[in-house]
Amino acid sequence: LLTPSASADNWRTLDYGFTVQDFQQSWSLGHYENQHVKRGLLEFLDLRSQSLPGQLNWVNGGPVLWQGELTSSGSDSLRVSVSAFSAAGLDSLWLLPSLNGQELSPIPLLASPTGGQELSADDGWSTRFPRPGTGTLSWRLRALDQAGHTRDWPVGAPRTLLLEDPAADSLRIVEFMASNSSTISDGQGDFDDWLELVNGSQHTLQLAGVALSDSPSQPLRYLLPDTLLGPGERLLVWCDNDTQDPGLHAGFALSANGESLLLSLPGGRLLQRLDFGASQTDLSWQLPCDAGLEQADDPGAWLTAADPTPGTSNQCLTVSDLRITRLANSLRLDWSPSGGTLWRVERYPAAPWLGGAQTVAIVSQPFWVDEQALGDNQPVGCYTVRIITQP
């Protein structure tokens, strides 16, 4: 590593006639001597290192701690580790935690040397312990040596770690309405915009600090208060910019022309973002049948619902009693869509060169499509009729 630089130093060779070969011979643990140079570089460093213990005297400086770390170890435990040393010998090390300002019981660490080449490897202490809850965990480490001296780490303010509820990833927005004229009113009798959250986990969630927003540049516009949401339970939040009203009223309103809707966990981690288009009055955007939460972030999984379901399960998408009857020169299609959902009936021509899909009807109630809608006197061939949700 040093040879290229030493070789490029022409001035060095003018000093006592030392050559590059002299430099290479001196760079070893073996003995090297040439004129006034009595030791090689590595030889000198090695001898100095061996002599230091006999020249140093330990004083009562107390324990020394460094490289402290507290990390998540799976979904239900934490791991704390630190390197520590005392000339008098260490007696014990402790983690001193507090959660949301409330002091918790100290947690002892165990000596855990790993036998590595670095001192920190031989001086390691660590332990694992259950997650104490959710919120802000403040912590510091305290060492006691056998001479009775203590030392805290870090010096000054304690370190902090934000503990999210592992089940919080199952919290999602599953329905919202950006233009409410008569669907549902709040406690003040106002028909305001609203959204619905659902807890898809098997655990009760603490929603304090969960953030809602309609602005990607300001994702923390409204923070939910201290609120518990049980497994499978739903929570309705009014989006009316009336934060002084009793209940859950976010500090923003939704735009019927379309915008974004964001859900973030305490600490700011974005959990869900929905970008929606223009809304029709009293039609909600809905994740059908409370589909798997992994679909909640997929715009293609959402649809507009003619019968919104605030506070109850979202409707499932089903088409039942589908019957196709052949008539003289056309077909008749009878079917019963699930109520409350807009469906689009499309017909595909018998041959690709006859064009693409043609919308036959958009319906929300049990409906039948007659032969005029499907088209009279169509060419002979195989036709496809598709029934899909109307976005």
C-alpha positions in Angstrom: 0.0 0.0 0.0 2.9 2.4 0.8 5.4 1.2 -1.8 3.9 3.3 -4.8 4.1 6.5 -2.8 7.6 5.7 -1.5 8.8 4.9 -5.0 7.6 8.2 -6.3 9.5 10.1 -3.6 12.8 10.8 -5.5 14.0 13.2 -2.8 14.0 10.4 -0.2 16.7 8.6 -2.2 19.1 11.5 -1.8 19.1 11.1 1.9 22.0 8.8 2.9 21.6 6.9 -0.4 18.5 4.9 0.8 16.8 3.0 -2.1 13.4 1.5 -2.6 14.8 -1.9 -1.7 15.9 -0.4 1.6 12.4 0.8 2.3 10.9 -2.6 1.4 13.3 -4.4 3.7 12.6 -2.0 6.6 8.8 -2.6 6.3 8.7 -5.9 8.2 8.7 -7.3 11.7 12.2 -8.6 11.3 15.2 -6.7 12.4 16.5 -4.0 10.0 19.5 -1.7 10.5 21.3 0.6 8.1 23.6 3.4 9.0 21.8 5.6 11.6 18.5 3.7 11.1 18.5 1.1 13.9 15.0 -0.3 13.5 12.6 -1.1 10.7 9.1 0.6 10.7 7.0 -2.3 11.7 9.7 -3.6 14.1 9.7 -0.2 15.8 5.9 0.0 16.2 5.7 -3.6 17.5 8.4 -3.0 20.1 6.7 0.2 21.3 3.4 -1.5 21.6 5.0 -4.3 23.8 6.6 -1.7 26.0 3.5 0.4 26.7 1.9 -1.8 29.4 5.0 -1.5 31.6 5.0 2.3 31.3 1.3 3.0 32.0 -0.2 3.0 35.5 -4.0 2.8 35.8 -5.7 5.5 37.8 -9.2 5.4 39.4 -10.9 6.8 36.3 -13.9 4.6 36.6 -15.5 2.5 33.8 -15.3 3.4 30.1 -18.3 2.7 27.8 -18.5 3.1 24.0 -20.4 1.8 21.0 -23.8 1.5 22.8 -26.7 0.4 20.6 -30.3 -0.4 21.1 -32.1 -2.1 18.1 -35.3 -4.0 17.4 -34.8 -7.7 17.4 -37.9 -9.1 15.7 -41.4 -8.0 16.3 -41.5 -8.7 20.0 -38.1 -7.9 21.5 -35.2 -5.4 21.6 -31.4 -6.0 21.8 -29.0 -3.7 23.7 -25.3 -3.9 23.4 -22.2 -1.9 24.5 -18.5 -2.2 24.9 -17.2 -1.4 28.4 -13.9 -1.6 30.3 -12.5 -0.8 33.8 -9.0 -1.4 35.1 -10.6 -2.4 38.4 -12.8 -4.9 36.6 -16.5 -4.5 35.8 -19.1 -5.5 38.4 -22.3 -4.9 36.4 -24.0 -3.1 33.5 -27.6 -1.9 33.3 -30.0 -0.4 30.8 -32.0 2.4 32.3 -35.1 2.8 30.1 -38.2 5.0 30.3 -41.3 4.8 28.0 -43.2 8.0 27.1 -41.6 9.7 30.1 -42.4 6.8 32.6 -39.4 5.2 34.1 -39.2 1.4 33.7 -37.3 -1.2 35.7 -33.5 -1.4 35.0 -32.4 -4.3 32.8 -29.1 -6.1 33.4 -26.6 -6.8 30.6 -24.4 -9.9 30.4 -20.8 -10.0 29.4 -20.7 -11.3 25.8 -17.1 -11.3 24.5 -16.8 -12.5 20.9 -13.1 -13.2 20.8 -12.4 -10.8 18.0 -9.2 -9.0 17.3 -10.6 -5.6 18.4 -10.9 -4.7 22.1 -14.6 -3.9 21.6 -15.2 -7.5 20.7 -13.7 -8.8 24.0 -15.3 -6.0 26.0 -18.9 -6.6 24.7 -22.0 -6.7 26.9 -25.5 -7.3 25.6 -29.0 -8.7 26.3 -32.4 -9.1 24.8 -35.7 -8.1 26.4 -39.4 -7.9 25.5 -40.7 -4.8 23.9 -42.1 -2.7 26.7 -44.9 -1.1 24.6 -45.2 1.5 22.0 -44.1 5.1 21.9 -40.8 6.9 22.6 -38.3 4.8 24.5 -35.5 6.9 26.2 -32.5 5.0 27.4 -29.0 5.2 28.8 -26.5 2.7 30.1 -24.8 2.6 33.5 -21.7 0.6 34.4 -20.4 -0.2 38.0 -16.9 -1.4 38.5 -15.4 -3.4 41.4 -13.9 -0.3 42.9 -17.4 1.2 43.3 -17.1 3.7 40.5 -20.1 4.3 38.1 -20.3 5.8 34.6 -23.3 6.5 32.4 -23.4 6.4 28.6 -24.2 8.6 26.7 -23.0 11.7 28.5 -25.7 14.3 28.4 -29.2 13.6 27.0 -30.3 9.9 26.8 -30.8 8.2 23.4 -34.3 7.6 22.1 -35.9 4.9 20.0 -39.4 5.1 18.5 -41.3 1.8 19.1 -44.1 1.2 16.6 -46.8 -1.3 17.2 -45.9 -4.2 14.9 -49.6 -4.7 14.3 -49.9 -1.0 13.2 -49.0 -2.1 9.6 -52.5 -3.6 9.5 -54.2 -0.2 9.9 -55.7 1.1 6.6 -58.1 3.6 5.1 -60.8 1.4 3.5 -63.4 4.0 2.5 -63.8 7.7 2.1 -66.2 10.3 0.7 -65.0 13.6 -0.8 -68.5 15.0 -1.6 -71.2 14.3 1.1 -74.6 15.8 0.6 -77.0 13.4 2.3 -75.1 10.2 3.2 -74.2 10.7 6.8 -74.0 13.7 9.1 -71.7 14.4 12.0 -72.7 15.3 15.6 -73.4 18.8 14.6 -75.7 17.8 11.8 -73.3 18.7 9.0 -72.8 16.5 6.0 -69.0 16.7 5.8 -66.3 14.7 4.0 -65.2 11.6 5.9 -62.9 8.6 5.9 -63.0 5.2 7.6 -60.1 3.4 9.2 -60.1 -0.4 9.9 -57.8 -2.4 12.2 -57.0 -5.5 10.2 -54.9 -7.1 12.9 -55.7 -9.4 15.8 -54.5 -6.9 18.4 -55.9 -3.7 19.8 -54.1 -0.6 18.3 -53.2 2.6 20.1 -53.8 5.3 17.5 -52.3 8.3 19.4 -50.0 10.1 17.0 -51.3 8.4 13.8 -51.4 11.1 11.2 -53.8 11.8 8.4 -53.3 14.4 5.6 -54.4 15.4 2.1 -51.0 17.0 1.3 -47.9 14.9 0.4 -45.8 17.9 1.4 -47.5 18.1 4.9 -48.1 14.4 5.8 -48.7 15.2 9.5 -51.6 17.7 9.2 -53.9 15.9 11.7 -52.7 13.7 14.5 -55.2 11.3 16.1 -55.7 11.6 19.8 -55.4 8.8 22.4 -57.7 6.3 20.8 -57.9 2.5 21.0 -59.1 0.5 18.0 -59.9 -3.2 18.6 -59.3 -6.0 16.2 -61.6 -5.6 13.1 -63.0 -2.4 14.5 -63.7 0.7 12.4 -63.1 4.4 13.1 -64.9 7.3 11.2 -62.9 10.5 10.9 -64.6 13.7 9.6 -62.5 15.6 7.1 -64.1 19.1 7.5 -61.3 21.4 8.8 -63.4 21.9 12.0 -60.9 20.6 14.6 -62.8 22.5 17.4 -65.9 20.3 16.9 -66.4 17.4 19.4 -65.2 14.0 18.1 -62.6 13.2 15.4 -62.5 16.2 13.0 -59.3 16.4 10.8 -57.8 19.8 10.0 -58.4 19.5 6.3 -61.3 18.8 3.9 -61.2 16.5 0.8 -61.5 17.9 -2.7 -64.3 16.6 -4.8 -62.0 17.3 -7.8 -59.5 14.7 -6.6 -56.3 14.9 -4.6 -54.2 12.7 -2.3 -55.0 11.0 1.0 -52.2 9.9 3.3 -51.9 7.8 6.5 -48.7 7.8 8.5 -47.6 6.1 11.7 -46.3 8.0 14.8 -42.8 9.2 13.9 -43.8 9.9 10.3 -43.4 6.6 8.5 -45.9 6.6 5.5 -48.2 3.7 5.7 -50.7 4.4 2.9 -51.1 6.9 0.1 -54.2 7.2 -2.1 -54.4 9.4 -5.2 -58.0 9.7 -6.3 -59.8 11.5 -9.1 -63.0 13.5 -9.2 -65.8 12.2 -7.0 -69.5 12.1 -7.5 -71.7 13.4 -4.7 -72.7 10.8 -2.2 -70.6 8.1 -3.9 -67.8 6.8 -1.8 -64.4 5.4 -2.8 -64.3 2.0 -1.3 -62.0 -1.0 -1.0 -64.6 -3.8 -1.8 -65.4 -6.4 0.8 -62.5 -5.1 3.0 -60.2 -6.9 0.5 -56.7 -7.9 1.7 -55.0 -4.9 3.1 -52.1 -5.5 0.8 -54.5 -4.3 -2.0 -55.3 -1.0 -0.2 -52.4 0.7 -1.9 -53.4 -0.5 -5.4 -55.6 2.1 -7.1 -57.1 -0.6 -9.3 -58.6 -2.3 -6.3 -60.7 0.7 -5.4 -64.2 1.5 -6.8 -67.0 4.0 -6.4 -69.9 2.7 -4.3 -73.5 4.0 -4.7 -74.4 2.7 -1.3 -71.6 3.8 1.1 -71.0 1.8 4.3 -69.5 4.1 6.9 -69.1 2.2 10.1 -69.9 -1.2 8.6 -68.1 -3.8 6.4 -67.7 -2.8 2.8 -69.7 -4.6 0.2 -68.4 -7.5 -1.7 -68.3 -7.7 -5.5 -70.5 -10.4 -6.8 -72.6 -11.0 -9.9 -75.3 -13.6 -9.2 -78.0 -15.2 -11.3 -76.3 -14.6 -14.6 -78.3 -15.9 -17.5 -77.8 -15.5 -21.2 -80.7 -16.2 -23.5 -80.5 -16.4 -27.3 -83.2 -14.6 -29.1 -84.0 -14.4 -32.8 -81.4 -11.9 -33.9 -79.8 -11.0 -30.6 -79.1 -12.0 -27.0 -80.7 -11.1 -23.8 -78.6 -10.8 -20.6 -80.3 -11.1 -17.2 -78.2 -10.6 -14.0 -78.3 -9.4 -10.5 -75.3 -7.3 -9.4 -74.7 -6.7 -5.7 -76.5 -3.6 -4.6 -74.7 -0.3 -4.0 -72.0 -0.8 -6.6 -71.7 0.7 -10.1 -71.1 -1.9 -12.7 -70.2 -1.5 -16.4 -71.4 -4.0 -19.0 -69.1 -4.2 -22.0 -69.6 -6.1 -25.3 -66.6 -7.2 -27.4 -67.1 -7.7 -31.1 -66.8 -11.1 -32.8 -63.7 -10.0 -34.8 -60.9 -7.7 -33.6 -61.2 -5.5 -36.8 -64.7 -4.5 -35.8 -63.4 -2.4 -33.0 -62.8 -2.6 -29.3 -65.1 -2.9 -26.3 -68.4 -1.1 -26.4 -70.1 0.0 -23.1 -73.6 -1.3 -23.1 -74.8 0.0 -19.7 -73.8 1.3 -16.3 -76.0 0.1 -13.6 -76.2 -0.2 -9.8 -79.4 -2.2 -9.3 -80.7 -5.6 -10.5 -80.9 -5.1 -14.2 -81.4 -6.8 -17.6 -79.9 -5.7 -20.9 -82.3 -6.2 -23.8 -81.5 -7.0 -27.4 -81.5 -3.4 -28.5 -78.7 -2.6 -26.0 -76.7 -5.6 -27.1 -77.3 -4.7 -30.7 -79.6 -6.0 -33.5 -78.4 -7.9 -36.5 -74.8 -8.3 -35.4 -72.5 -10.4 -37.6 -72.3 -14.1 -36.9 -69.5 -15.0 -34.4 -68.5 -15.4 -30.8 -69.1 -12.4 -28.6 -67.8 -11.6 -25.2 -69.8 -9.7 -22.6 -67.8 -8.5 -19.5 -69.3 -7.1 -16.3 -66.7 -5.1 -14.3 -66.8 -2.4 -11.6 -67.2 1.2 -12.8 -64.3 3.2 -11.4 
